[in-house]
Amino acid sequence: MKVIFLENVEGTAQVGETKDVKSGFARNYLLPRGLAAPAVEPYITRAASRAKVEEKRQSELDKDASAVAARLEGSRIRIEARAGEQGKLFGSVTSVHIADEVAKLINDEFDHRKVLLPESIKEVGVQPIRLRLTRNVEATIELEVFAEGVEEEAVEETEAAEATAVAEAEALDEAAGDEAEAEAEDEDAGE
């Protein structure tokens, strides 16, 4: 049966598309719910006008999503989880956990169904995660899963190492400055 779609039907068609579908699918699902109509003239015109409106709405959504994608692209989110000594998690990190962290990142709600995660994450480490913001816009972020307690010690050690490196660099700069002054004084004394 040839029908024209009046609404988007995920996985089947978009508004305004004319498709040949099985007659049972059309009679029992599409037509009673108003998702499609027989492909005859009054419905074709109506579907074409709806398609224009839908296209305009989708382009506005894509524009907004592109701005969010630009902010998210390359960002790294960190999730702490309980893990064993080999780095295997005692549970798993799911799309719900990731969506919560993304929501914090963008200061807005984020639906977990927009996280394209083929399976739950069960190991510590860093991996790329794809986010589908709209039908046409995607972003990729990095997810770092780390074991509880381990990260706090590592952060403290890293901060201490950075502080000593900064102190050493300042001391070297100061020593270099003193040497330059001494050489300048020697040159002035030699003249």
FIBA-205532 format. One line per field, with one value per atom (N, C-alpha, C, O): residue number from 1; x, y, z. Coordinates in Angstrom, 2 decimals. Atoms other than C-alpha are relative to their C-alpha. Layout:
<atoms>
num = (NUM, ...)
east = (X, ...)
north = (Y, ...)
up = (Z, ...)
</atoms>
This chain:
<atoms>
num = (1, 1, 1, 1, 2, 2, 2, 2, 3, 3, 3, 3, 4, 4, 4, 4, 5, 5, 5, 5, 6, 6, 6, 6, 7, 7, 7, 7, 8, 8, 8, 8, 9, 9, 9, 9, 10, 10, 10, 10, 11, 11, 11, 11, 12, 12, 12, 12, 13, 13, 13, 13, 14, 14, 14, 14, 15, 15, 15, 15, 16, 16, 16, 16, 17, 17, 17, 17, 18, 18, 18, 18, 19, 19, 19, 19, 20, 20, 20, 20, 21, 21, 21, 21, 22, 22, 22, 22, 23, 23, 23, 23, 24, 24, 24, 24, 25, 25, 25, 25, 26, 26, 26, 26, 27, 27, 27, 27, 28, 28, 28, 28, 29, 29, 29, 29, 30, 30, 30, 30, 31, 31, 31, 31, 32, 32, 32, 32, 33, 33, 33, 33, 34, 34, 34, 34, 35, 35, 35, 35, 36, 36, 36, 36, 37, 37, 37, 37, 38, 38, 38, 38, 39, 39, 39, 39, 40, 40, 40, 40, 41, 41, 41, 41, 42, 42, 42, 42, 43, 43, 43, 43, 44, 44, 44, 44, 45, 45, 45, 45, 46, 46, 46, 46, 47, 47, 47, 47, 48, 48, 48, 48, 49, 49, 49, 49, 50, 50, 50, 50, 51, 51, 51, 51, 52, 52, 52, 52, 53, 53, 53, 53, 54, 54, 54, 54, 55, 55, 55, 55, 56, 56, 56, 56, 57, 57, 57, 57, 58, 58, 58, 58, 59, 59, 59, 59, 60, 60, 60, 60, 61, 61, 61, 61, 62, 62, 62, 62, 63, 63, 63, 63, 64, 64, 64, 64, 65, 65, 65, 65, 66, 66, 66, 66, 67, 67, 67, 67, 68, 68, 68, 68, 69, 69, 69, 69, 70, 70, 70, 70, 71, 71, 71, 71, 72, 72, 72, 72, 73, 73, 73, 73, 74, 74, 74, 74, 75, 75, 75, 75, 76, 76, 76, 76, 77, 77, 77, 77, 78, 78, 78, 78, 79, 79, 79, 79, 80, 80, 80, 80, 81, 81, 81, 81, 82, 82, 82, 82, 83, 83, 83, 83, 84, 84, 84, 84, 85, 85, 85, 85, 86, 86, 86, 86, 87, 87, 87, 87, 88, 88, 88, 88, 89, 89, 89, 89, 90, 90, 90, 90, 91, 91, 91, 91, 92, 92, 92, 92, 93, 93, 93, 93, 94, 94, 94, 94, 95, 95, 95, 95, 96, 96, 96, 96, 97, 97, 97, 97, 98, 98, 98, 98, 99, 99, 99, 99, 100, 100, 100, 100, 101, 101, 101, 101, 102, 102, 102, 102, 103, 103, 103, 103, 104, 104, 104, 104, 105, 105, 105, 105, 106, 106, 106, 106, 107, 107, 107, 107, 108, 108, 108, 108, 109, 109, 109, 109, 110, 110, 110, 110, 111, 111, 111, 111, 112, 112, 112, 112, 113, 113, 113, 113, 114, 114, 114, 114, 115, 115, 115, 115, 116, 116, 116, 116, 117, 117, 117, 117, 118, 118, 118, 118, 119, 119, 119, 119, 120, 120, 120, 120, 121, 121, 121, 121, 122, 122, 122, 122, 123, 123, 123, 123, 124, 124, 124, 124, 125, 125, 125, 125, 126, 126, 126, 126, 127, 127, 127, 127, 128, 128, 128, 128, 129, 129, 129, 129, 130, 130, 130, 130, 131, 131, 131, 131, 132, 132, 132, 132, 133, 133, 133, 133, 134, 134, 134, 134, 135, 135, 135, 135, 136, 136, 136, 136, 137, 137, 137, 137, 138, 138, 138, 138, 139, 139, 139, 139, 140, 140, 140, 140, 141, 141, 141, 141, 142, 142, 142, 142, 143, 143, 143, 143, 144, 144, 144, 144, 145, 145, 145, 145, 146, 146, 146, 146, 147, 147, 147, 147, 148, 148, 148, 148, 149, 149, 149, 149, 150, 150, 150, 150, 151, 151, 151, 151, 152, 152, 152, 152, 153, 153, 153, 153, 154, 154, 154, 154, 155, 155, 155, 155, 156, 156, 156, 156, 157, 157, 157, 157, 158, 158, 158, 158, 159, 159, 159, 159, 160, 160, 160, 160, 161, 161, 161, 161, 162, 162, 162, 162, 163, 163, 163, 163, 164, 164, 164, 164, 165, 165, 165, 165, 166, 166, 166, 166, 167, 167, 167, 167, 168, 168, 168, 168, 169, 169, 169, 169, 170, 170, 170, 170, 171, 171, 171, 171, 172, 172, 172, 172, 173, 173, 173, 173, 174, 174, 174, 174, 175, 175, 175, 175, 176, 176, 176, 176, 177, 177, 177, 177, 178, 178, 178, 178, 179, 179, 179, 179, 180, 180, 180, 180, 181, 181, 181, 181, 182, 182, 182, 182, 183, 183, 183, 183, 184, 184, 184, 184, 185, 185, 185, 185, 186, 186, 186, 186, 187, 187, 187, 187, 188, 188, 188, 188, 189, 189, 189, 189, 190, 190, 190, 190, 191, 191, 191, 191)
east = (0.85, 0.00, 0.89, 1.84, -0.79, 1.38, -0.59, -1.77, 0.45, 1.20, 0.97, 2.11, -0.84, 2.51, 0.04, -1.00, -0.17, 3.90, -0.29, 0.21, 0.38, 2.38, 0.83, 0.86, -0.86, 4.74, 1.27, 1.31, -1.23, 8.27, -0.27, -0.82, 0.09, 8.28, 1.42, 1.98, -1.40, 11.66, 0.28, -0.41, -0.40, 13.34, -0.81, -0.49, 0.83, 10.66, 0.05, 0.45, 0.03, 10.26, -0.11, -0.41, 0.13, 10.27, -1.27, -1.88, 1.19, 7.42, 0.13, 1.17, 0.05, 6.44, 0.48, 0.29, -0.47, 7.99, -1.16, -2.07, 0.99, 5.89, 0.70, 1.75, -0.62, 6.61, -1.06, -2.24, 0.84, 5.16, 0.25, 1.35, -0.14, 4.53, -0.99, -1.90, 0.93, 2.81, -1.36, -1.45, 1.35, -0.94, -0.41, -1.15, 0.33, -1.24, 0.63, 0.00, -0.71, 1.34, -0.72, -0.88, 0.71, -0.53, -1.35, -1.67, 1.36, -4.05, -0.01, -0.85, 0.05, -3.19, 0.83, 0.58, -0.88, -0.50, 0.04, -0.27, -0.24, 0.15, -1.29, -1.36, 1.24, -3.38, -0.77, -1.18, 0.76, -5.15, 0.67, -0.01, -0.72, -2.45, 0.23, 0.77, -0.17, -2.45, 1.43, 1.80, -1.40, 1.20, 0.17, 1.14, -0.06, 0.48, -1.42, -2.38, 1.30, -2.36, 0.20, 1.32, -0.14, -3.12, 0.61, 0.33, -0.72, -0.97, -0.93, -0.79, 0.91, -3.77, 0.14, 0.72, -0.29, -3.88, -0.19, 0.77, 0.07, -5.24, 1.05, 1.57, -0.99, -2.88, 1.42, 2.27, -1.33, 0.13, 0.32, 1.43, -0.19, -0.33, 0.23, 1.12, -0.12, -0.81, 1.36, 2.01, -1.29, 2.28, 1.15, 2.14, -1.05, 4.37, 0.15, 1.27, -0.09, 3.50, 0.56, 1.34, -0.55, 4.23, 1.50, 2.26, -1.42, 7.56, 0.82, 1.93, -0.72, 8.56, 0.15, 1.22, -0.05, 7.68, 1.00, 1.79, -0.90, 9.54, 1.46, 2.34, -1.35, 12.60, 0.53, 1.70, -0.40, 12.70, 0.29, 1.28, -0.18, 12.29, 1.29, 2.05, -1.20, 15.03, 1.26, 2.26, -1.19, 17.45, 0.29, 1.45, -0.20, 16.90, 0.58, 1.48, -0.53, 17.48, 1.46, 2.28, -1.37, 20.64, 0.93, 2.07, -0.82, 21.91, 0.32, 1.47, -0.22, 21.43, 0.92, 1.82, -0.81, 22.93, 1.45, 2.36, -1.37, 25.97, 0.77, 1.97, -0.66, 26.72, 0.38, 1.47, -0.29, 26.48, 1.12, 2.00, -1.03, 28.60, 1.37, 2.36, -1.27, 31.30, 0.56, 1.77, -0.45, 31.41, 0.46, 1.42, -0.30, 31.48, 1.18, 1.89, -1.00, 33.88, 1.36, 1.89, -1.31, 37.11, 0.01, 1.07, 0.06, 35.92, 0.24, 0.06, -0.22, 36.79, -0.84, -0.78, 0.73, 34.44, 0.64, 1.19, -0.63, 35.63, -1.05, -1.88, 0.94, 33.67, 0.81, 1.66, -0.67, 34.87, -0.85, -2.07, 0.72, 33.93, 0.84, 2.07, -0.72, 34.83, 0.58, -0.09, -0.68, 37.38, 0.94, 1.38, -0.96, 39.57, 1.41, 1.62, -1.40, 43.34, 0.38, 1.29, -0.30, 43.34, -0.72, -0.61, 0.70, 41.18, -1.39, -2.02, 1.37, 37.92, -0.95, -0.69, 0.96, 34.92, -0.88, -1.16, 0.91, 32.69, -1.42, -2.28, 1.29, 29.72, 0.30, 1.14, -0.32, 29.67, -0.43, -1.26, 0.39, 29.44, -0.94, -0.58, 1.02, 26.26, -0.25, 0.33, 0.34, 24.81, -0.67, -0.57, 0.64, 22.82, 1.07, 0.93, -1.10, 26.06, 0.65, 0.94, -0.65, 27.58, -0.89, -0.41, 0.94, 24.44, -0.04, -0.16, -0.03, 24.53, 1.21, 1.10, -1.21, 28.11, -0.05, 0.43, 0.13, 27.36, -0.95, -0.73, 0.95, 24.39, 0.70, 0.43, -0.77, 26.77, 0.89, 1.09, -0.92, 29.12, -0.69, -0.13, 0.71, 26.48, -1.02, -1.69, 0.94, 24.41, -1.44, -2.17, 1.34, 21.25, -0.27, 0.66, 0.32, 19.40, 0.53, 0.63, -0.49, 20.77, -0.57, -0.41, 0.67, 18.85, 1.01, 1.86, -0.96, 20.74, -0.11, 0.83, 0.15, 19.36, 0.82, 0.98, -0.84, 21.54, 1.46, 2.28, -1.36, 24.68, 0.08, -0.62, -0.13, 25.76, 1.07, 2.24, -0.89, 27.28, -0.40, -1.47, 0.39, 27.33, -0.20, -1.10, 0.17, 27.78, 0.57, 1.36, -0.47, 28.41, 1.51, 2.11, -1.44, 31.96, 0.34, -0.22, -0.30, 33.51, 1.46, 1.89, -1.41, 37.16, 0.36, -0.28, -0.51, 39.07, 0.77, 1.26, -0.74, 40.68, -0.71, -1.73, 0.55, 39.98, -0.49, 0.21, 0.53, 37.75, -0.91, -1.53, 0.87, 35.88, -1.46, -1.76, 1.43, 32.10, -0.69, -0.43, 0.75, 29.78, -1.34, -2.00, 1.29, 26.77, -0.78, -0.27, 0.85, 23.90, -0.90, -1.85, 0.74, 22.57, -1.32, -2.35, 1.23, 20.04, 0.20, 1.23, -0.08, 19.35, 1.22, 1.78, -1.08, 22.07, 1.29, 2.31, -1.17, 24.53, 0.48, -0.29, -0.63, 26.94, 1.24, 1.83, -1.23, 29.79, 0.72, 0.10, -0.79, 32.61, 0.71, 1.35, -0.69, 33.89, 0.85, 0.70, -0.80, 36.44, -0.55, -0.90, 0.45, 35.37, 1.17, 1.79, -1.06, 37.90, -0.65, -1.27, 0.51, 36.88, 1.20, 2.18, -1.11, 39.12, -0.50, -1.65, 0.36, 39.14, -0.11, 0.63, 0.17, 37.94, 1.28, 1.94, -1.15, 40.71, 1.32, 2.20, -1.26, 43.46, 0.24, 1.36, -0.13, 42.79, 0.38, 1.19, -0.31, 42.90, 1.49, 2.12, -1.43, 46.40, 0.81, 1.79, -0.73, 47.55, -0.07, 0.92, 0.15, 46.17, 0.89, 1.55, -0.85, 47.94, 1.47, 2.22, -1.38, 51.21, 0.32, 1.39, -0.20, 50.80, 0.11, 0.97, -0.05, 50.08, 1.32, 1.91, -1.26, 53.13, 1.16, 2.05, -1.05, 55.32, -0.01, 1.04, 0.10, 54.01, 0.51, 1.20, -0.46, 54.66, 1.52, 2.14, -1.46, 58.26, 0.61, 1.63, -0.51, 58.77, -0.06, 0.88, 0.13, 57.48, 1.05, 1.68, -1.00, 59.73, 1.40, 2.18, -1.32, 62.76, 0.19, 1.27, -0.08, 61.99, 0.23, 1.02, -0.18, 61.69, 1.42, 2.03, -1.36, 64.99, 1.02, 1.97, -0.90, 66.70, -0.07, 0.95, 0.16, 65.26, 0.72, 1.39, -0.63, 66.45, 1.52, 2.23, -1.45, 69.93, 0.53, 1.60, -0.42, 70.10, 0.02, 0.89, 0.05, 69.11, 1.18, 1.76, -1.15, 71.82, 1.29, 2.14, -1.18, 74.45, 0.10, 1.18, 0.01, 73.41, 0.40, 1.13, -0.37, 73.72, 1.50, 2.16, -1.43, 77.17, 0.84, 1.85, -0.75, 78.36, -0.04, 0.96, 0.12, 77.03, 0.91, 1.54, -0.86, 78.88, 1.47, 2.26, -1.38, 82.10, 0.37, 1.46, -0.25, 81.80, 0.16, 1.05, -0.11, 81.20, 1.32, 1.94, -1.25, 84.23, 1.20, 2.22, -1.09, 86.41, 0.19, 1.28, -0.12, 85.77, 0.72, 0.90)
north = (-1.18, 0.00, 1.24, 1.33, -1.22, 3.38, 1.06, 1.40, -1.01, 5.96, 1.17, 1.05, -1.18, 9.44, 0.27, 0.27, -0.15, 10.10, 1.44, 2.40, -1.31, 12.95, 0.34, 1.50, -0.17, 12.48, -0.81, -1.69, 0.81, 11.17, -1.32, -1.35, 1.32, 7.45, -0.56, -0.90, 0.40, 6.42, -1.34, -2.33, 1.23, 3.85, -0.32, -1.28, 0.29, 4.02, 1.14, 0.93, -1.12, 7.49, 1.32, 1.36, -1.37, 11.25, 0.62, 0.09, -0.71, 13.71, 0.32, 0.78, -0.33, 14.11, -1.10, -0.99, 1.09, 10.88, -0.90, -1.16, 0.95, 8.58, -1.35, -1.47, 1.32, 4.90, -1.07, -0.88, 1.17, 1.55, -0.88, -1.40, 0.80, -0.31, -1.16, -1.18, 1.13, -3.55, 0.50, 1.35, -0.51, -3.08, -0.21, 0.62, 0.21, -4.57, 1.06, 1.54, -1.04, -2.11, 1.33, 2.09, -1.25, 0.76, 0.00, 0.95, 0.05, -0.34, -0.06, 0.57, 0.23, -1.39, 0.97, 1.13, -0.86, 1.08, 1.44, 2.37, -1.35, 4.06, 0.82, 1.95, -0.76, 5.10, 0.31, 1.46, -0.34, 4.79, 1.03, 1.78, -0.94, 6.82, 1.35, 2.27, -1.26, 9.56, 0.25, 1.39, -0.16, 8.93, 0.07, 0.64, 0.02, 8.39, 0.01, -0.21, -0.02, 8.69, -0.61, -0.69, 0.52, 7.13, 1.07, 2.26, -0.93, 8.72, 0.52, 0.17, -0.66, 10.75, 1.50, 1.96, -1.43, 14.45, 0.83, 1.50, -0.94, 16.24, -0.30, 0.62, 0.37, 14.31, 0.33, 0.66, -0.31, 14.88, 1.48, 1.82, -1.44, 18.66, 0.29, 1.06, -0.20, 18.54, -0.49, 0.19, 0.55, 16.36, 0.88, 1.04, -0.87, 18.68, 1.25, 1.68, -1.19, 21.70, -0.36, 0.41, 0.45, 19.74, -0.27, 0.00, 0.29, 18.66, 1.28, 1.30, -1.28, 22.29, 0.53, 0.99, -0.45, 23.19, -0.84, -0.31, 0.91, 20.13, 0.27, 0.21, -0.29, 20.97, 1.28, 1.33, -1.25, 24.51, -0.23, 0.27, 0.30, 23.23, -0.80, -0.53, 0.83, 20.64, 0.81, 0.58, -0.82, 23.23, 0.89, 1.12, -0.79, 25.40, -0.88, -0.45, 0.93, 22.37, -0.32, -0.37, 0.31, 21.53, 1.17, 0.97, -1.19, 25.10, 0.09, 0.31, -0.02, 25.02, -1.15, -0.96, 1.16, 21.54, 0.17, -0.33, -0.23, 22.62, 0.86, 0.66, -0.83, 25.29, -0.83, -0.69, 0.88, 22.70, -0.98, -1.25, 0.95, 20.26, 0.67, 0.03, -0.71, 22.90, 0.13, 0.02, -0.08, 23.34, -1.35, -1.43, 1.33, 19.59, -0.67, -1.45, 0.70, 18.51, 0.03, 1.10, 0.10, 17.27, 0.11, 0.01, -0.10, 17.68, -1.37, -2.40, 1.25, 15.06, 0.01, 0.95, 0.15, 13.86, -1.13, -2.06, 0.98, 11.83, -0.62, 0.08, 0.73, 9.16, -0.93, -1.69, 0.83, 7.47, -1.25, -1.15, 1.25, 3.81, -0.95, -0.86, 1.02, 0.92, -1.01, -1.49, 0.91, -1.32, -0.91, -0.59, 0.95, -4.33, 0.41, 1.44, -0.32, -4.43, -0.03, 0.69, 0.08, -5.34, 1.06, 1.08, -1.07, -2.33, -0.37, 0.42, 0.39, -4.26, 0.63, 0.58, -0.65, -2.41, -1.04, -2.10, 0.88, -4.01, 0.15, -0.69, -0.22, -2.64, 0.37, -0.25, -0.50, -0.75, 1.45, 1.93, -1.38, 2.77, -0.06, -0.58, 0.08, 3.15, 1.36, 2.37, -1.25, 5.78, 0.98, 2.19, -0.88, 7.14, 0.77, 1.98, -0.67, 7.90, 1.06, 2.17, -0.93, 9.53, 1.21, 2.34, -1.09, 11.60, 0.96, 2.17, -0.87, 12.90, 0.92, 2.10, -0.81, 14.09, 1.03, 2.15, -0.93, 15.66, 1.13, 2.29, -1.02, 17.48, 1.02, 2.22, -0.92, 18.97, 0.88, 2.06, -0.71, 19.98, 1.13, 2.20, -1.00, 21.85, 0.80, 1.67, -0.69, 23.05, -0.08, 0.91, 0.23, 21.58, -1.50, -2.29, 1.42, 18.27, -0.66, -0.02, 0.75, 15.58, -1.41, -2.11, 1.29, 12.47, -1.12, -1.04, 1.10, 9.21, -0.77, -1.47, 0.70, 7.87, 0.67, 0.10, -0.69, 10.42, -0.43, -0.05, 0.52, 8.68, -1.29, -2.26, 1.16, 6.22, -0.93, -0.88, 0.91, 3.53, -1.42, -1.88, 1.34, 0.05, -0.96, -1.81, 0.84, -1.64, 0.74, 1.68, -0.65, -0.67, -0.11, -1.07, -0.02, 0.23, -0.72, -0.41, 0.83, -2.29, 0.03, -0.80, -0.12, -1.19, 1.47, 2.37, -1.35, 1.86, 0.37, -0.50, -0.45, 3.97, 1.16, 1.65, -1.11, 6.67, -0.55, -1.31, 0.41, 6.11, 1.06, 1.82, -0.99, 8.23, -0.45, -1.64, 0.26, 8.49, 0.92, 2.13, -0.80, 9.64, 0.40, -0.40, -0.53, 11.82, 0.45, 1.21, -0.45, 12.28, 1.11, 0.84, -1.14, 15.77, 0.18, 0.46, 0.02, 15.76, -1.07, -1.75, 1.00, 13.56, 0.23, -0.72, -0.34, 15.39, 0.43, 0.59, -0.55, 16.57, -0.96, -1.40, 0.85, 14.43, 0.70, 1.55, -0.51, 15.25, -1.18, -2.19, 1.04, 13.16, 0.60, 1.65, -0.42, 13.50, -1.16, -2.29, 1.06, 11.56, -0.30, 0.61, 0.44, 9.54, -0.65, -1.57, 0.60, 8.79, -0.65, 0.02, 0.75, 6.08, -0.34, -0.91, 0.29, 5.81, -0.66, -0.49, 0.76, 3.62, 0.93, 1.91, -0.79, 5.02, -0.01, -1.04, -0.08, 6.24, 0.12, 0.86, -0.01, 5.69, 1.39, 1.90, -1.30, 8.98, 1.08, 1.96, -1.04, 11.06, 0.00, 1.06, 0.09, 9.76, 0.48, 1.21, -0.40, 10.25, 1.50, 2.12, -1.45, 13.80, 0.72, 1.70, -0.63, 14.66, -0.10, 0.86, 0.17, 13.19, 0.90, 1.49, -0.84, 15.03, 1.47, 2.19, -1.40, 18.33, 0.28, 1.34, -0.19, 17.86, 0.07, 0.90, 0.00, 17.04, 1.30, 1.86, -1.26, 20.08, 1.16, 2.04, -1.08, 22.32, 0.01, 1.07, 0.04, 21.10, 0.41, 1.09, -0.37, 21.49, 1.52, 2.13, -1.45, 25.08, 0.68, 1.65, -0.59, 25.83, -0.12, 0.82, 0.19, 24.35, 0.94, 1.51, -0.89, 26.33, 1.44, 2.17, -1.37, 29.54, 0.18, 1.23, -0.07, 28.77, 0.11, 0.88, -0.07, 28.17, 1.37, 1.93, -1.33, 31.39, 1.05, 1.94, -0.96, 33.29, -0.11, 0.90, 0.21, 31.72, 0.55, 1.16, -0.52, 32.56, 1.52, 2.14, -1.45, 36.12, 0.54, 1.56, -0.40, 36.36, -0.09, 0.80, 0.16, 35.03, 1.12, 1.65, -1.06, 37.57, 1.32, 2.11, -1.23, 40.37, 0.00, 1.02, 0.09, 39.12, 0.23, 0.94, -0.20, 38.97, 1.46, 2.01, -1.42, 42.48, 0.85, 1.79, -0.73, 43.74, -0.21, 0.73, 0.29, 41.99, 0.80, 1.36, -0.75, 43.60, 1.48, 2.15, -1.41, 47.02, 0.26, 1.30, -0.15, 46.49, -0.09, 0.56, 0.19, 45.42, 1.20, 1.34, -1.14, 48.61, 1.10, 2.14)
up = (0.00, 0.00, 0.00, 0.78, 0.13, -0.99, 0.94, 0.85, -0.97, 1.84, -0.02, -0.44, -0.19, 2.49, 1.49, 2.16, -1.44, 5.94, 0.43, -0.15, -0.55, 7.95, 1.24, 1.65, -1.18, 10.94, -0.24, -1.09, 0.05, 11.42, 0.70, 1.80, -0.60, 12.08, 0.01, -1.03, -0.17, 13.47, -0.68, -0.44, 0.68, 11.27, -1.24, -1.94, 1.17, 8.58, -1.01, -2.16, 0.94, 7.05, 0.75, 1.94, -0.51, 7.57, -0.57, -1.50, 0.46, 7.10, -1.49, -1.94, 1.42, 3.45, -0.93, -2.14, 0.85, 2.20, -0.41, 0.37, 0.49, 0.06, -0.10, -0.74, 0.01, 0.58, -0.22, 0.08, 0.17, -0.32, 1.23, 1.39, -1.21, 2.97, -0.06, -0.88, -0.05, 3.82, 0.45, 1.33, -0.27, 3.94, 1.46, 2.00, -1.41, 7.46, 0.89, 1.83, -0.74, 8.80, -0.16, 0.80, 0.26, 7.15, 0.70, 1.41, -0.57, 8.23, 1.52, 2.16, -1.44, 11.77, 0.84, 2.03, -0.79, 12.79, -0.51, 0.24, 0.51, 10.53, -0.14, 0.37, 0.25, 9.48, 1.28, 1.46, -1.22, 12.89, 0.89, 1.58, -0.85, 14.63, -0.69, -0.08, 0.72, 11.97, -0.42, -0.71, 0.38, 11.15, -1.52, -2.02, 1.46, 7.44, -0.53, 0.20, 0.67, 4.95, -1.39, -1.89, 1.37, 1.57, -0.90, -0.74, 0.87, -1.14, -1.09, -2.26, 0.95, -2.78, 0.20, 1.18, 0.10, -3.64, 1.28, 1.65, -1.14, -0.53, 1.06, 1.70, -1.01, 1.73, -0.46, 0.37, 0.53, -0.54, 0.24, 0.64, -0.21, -0.34, 1.49, 1.85, -1.45, 3.43, 0.49, 1.30, -0.42, 3.88, -0.48, 0.23, 0.52, 1.68, 0.86, 1.13, -0.85, 3.82, 1.38, 1.95, -1.28, 7.00, -0.12, 0.81, 0.21, 5.53, 0.01, 0.54, -0.01, 4.96, 1.42, 1.81, -1.39, 8.55, 0.79, 1.57, -0.71, 9.84, -0.39, 0.46, 0.46, 7.74, 0.65, 1.05, -0.63, 9.13, 1.49, 2.02, -1.42, 12.70, 0.21, 1.15, -0.12, 12.16, -0.21, 0.46, 0.23, 10.79, 1.21, 1.53, -1.22, 13.90, 1.11, 1.84, -1.00, 16.14, -0.28, 0.63, 0.38, 14.20, 0.30, 0.73, -0.27, 14.55, 1.49, 1.87, -1.45, 18.34, 0.43, 1.25, -0.36, 18.56, -0.45, 0.22, 0.48, 16.53, 0.99, 1.21, -1.00, 19.13, 1.22, 1.77, -1.13, 21.91, -0.37, 0.45, 0.46, 19.87, 0.00, 0.36, 0.01, 19.47, 1.42, 1.63, -1.39, 23.25, 0.53, 1.29, -0.51, 23.88, -0.68, -0.05, 0.79, 21.14, 0.68, 0.98, -0.61, 22.66, 1.51, 2.12, -1.46, 26.26, 0.61, -0.03, -0.71, 28.83, 1.27, 2.06, -1.25, 31.53, 0.78, 0.20, -0.87, 34.49, 0.90, 1.49, -0.85, 36.33, 0.90, 0.43, -0.98, 39.49, 0.23, 0.36, -0.20, 39.98, 0.82, 0.84, -0.76, 42.24, -0.97, -1.88, 0.92, 40.56, 0.76, 1.86, -0.56, 41.28, -0.38, -1.02, 0.25, 41.06, -1.48, -1.89, 1.42, 37.35, -0.81, -2.04, 0.71, 36.47, -0.46, -1.17, 0.34, 36.05, 1.02, 2.22, -0.89, 37.47, 0.69, 0.13, -0.73, 40.11, -0.53, -0.23, 0.65, 38.19, -1.44, -2.09, 1.34, 34.93, -0.09, 0.68, 0.29, 33.61, -1.20, -2.26, 1.03, 31.56, -0.63, -0.22, 0.67, 29.28, 0.96, 0.77, -0.98, 32.24, 0.77, 0.99, -0.72, 34.16, -0.88, -0.43, 0.93, 31.10, -0.25, -0.29, 0.24, 30.43, 1.19, 1.00, -1.19, 34.03, -0.02, 0.30, 0.06, 33.57, -1.14, -0.99, 1.12, 30.18, 0.38, 0.02, -0.45, 31.75, 0.89, 0.79, -0.83, 34.33, -0.86, -0.56, 0.88, 31.53, -0.77, -0.95, 0.81, 29.49, 0.81, 0.27, -0.89, 32.48, -0.51, -0.48, 0.50, 31.00, 0.06, 0.22, -0.01, 30.95, -1.27, -2.32, 1.15, 28.66, 0.08, 1.08, 0.04, 27.63, -0.20, -1.10, 0.09, 28.15, -1.32, -1.70, 1.28, 24.86, -1.11, -2.18, 0.97, 23.04, 0.09, -0.75, -0.15, 24.30, -0.81, -0.53, 0.88, 21.59, 0.57, 0.19, -0.69, 23.75, -0.36, 0.04, 0.44, 22.19, 1.16, 1.11, -1.19, 25.58, 1.19, 1.04, -1.23, 29.18, 0.12, -0.35, -0.18, 30.13, 1.29, 2.34, -1.15, 32.50, 0.41, 1.21, -0.34, 32.72, 0.21, -0.33, -0.16, 33.89, -1.26, -1.98, 1.17, 31.20, -0.68, -0.20, 0.78, 28.61, -1.32, -1.99, 1.29, 25.61, -0.58, 0.16, 0.63, 23.06, 0.08, -0.03, -0.07, 23.40, -0.99, -1.01, 0.96, 20.63, 0.61, 1.28, -0.46, 21.47, -1.21, -2.03, 1.10, 19.03, 0.56, 1.29, -0.51, 19.73, -0.74, -0.12, 0.80, 16.89, -1.07, -1.11, 1.06, 13.90, -0.89, -1.43, 0.92, 11.93, 0.67, -0.01, -0.69, 14.61, 1.07, 1.93, -1.01, 16.64, 0.54, -0.12, -0.61, 19.00, 0.63, 0.97, -0.63, 20.43, 1.20, 1.11, -1.22, 23.98, 0.48, 0.02, -0.59, 25.98, 1.39, 2.14, -1.31, 29.00, 0.71, 0.19, -0.81, 31.71, 1.21, 2.04, -1.15, 34.15, 0.86, 0.37, -0.89, 37.19, 1.26, 1.65, -1.19, 40.29, 1.20, 1.31, -1.22, 43.61, 0.82, 0.93, -0.89, 45.90, -0.74, -0.29, 0.75, 43.32, -0.58, -0.54, 0.66, 41.55, 0.99, 0.68, -0.98, 44.74, 0.33, 0.39, -0.28, 45.56, -1.19, -1.02, 1.21, 41.97, -0.20, -0.58, 0.15, 41.88, 0.99, 0.64, -1.00, 45.13, -0.40, -0.27, 0.43, 43.81, -1.19, -1.25, 1.18, 40.50, 0.40, -0.10, -0.45, 42.27, 0.71, 0.51, -0.70, 44.50, -1.00, -0.87, 1.02, 41.48, -0.80, -1.10, 0.73, 39.61, 0.83, 0.31, -0.89, 42.63, 0.08, 0.04, -0.06, 42.90, -1.33, -1.35, 1.32, 39.15, -0.18, -0.70, 0.10, 39.31, 0.88, 0.46, -0.91, 42.32, -0.60, -0.54, 0.62, 40.53, -1.19, -1.37, 1.17, 37.37, 0.45, -0.15, -0.51, 39.39, 0.53, 0.32, -0.53, 41.13, -1.14, -1.05, 1.15, 37.77, -0.67, -1.05, 0.60, 36.35, 0.85, 0.32, -0.90, 39.41, -0.09, -0.11, 0.10, 39.17, -1.32, -1.38, 1.31, 35.47, 0.02, -0.58, -0.11, 36.27, 0.78, 0.42, -0.80, 38.95, -0.81, -0.73, 0.83, 36.51, -1.03, -1.28, 1.00, 33.88, 0.64, 0.03, -0.70, 36.44, 0.30, 0.14, -0.33, 37.52, -1.25, -1.19, 1.23, 33.91, -0.43, -0.90, 0.38, 33.28, 0.88, 0.40, -0.92, 36.37, -0.37, -0.33, 0.40, 35.22, -1.24, -1.33, 1.23, 31.78, 0.34, -0.20, -0.38, 33.41, 0.71, 0.49, -0.73, 35.72, -0.94, -0.71, 0.94, 32.79, -0.91, -1.48, 0.89, 30.83, 0.60, -0.04)
</atoms>
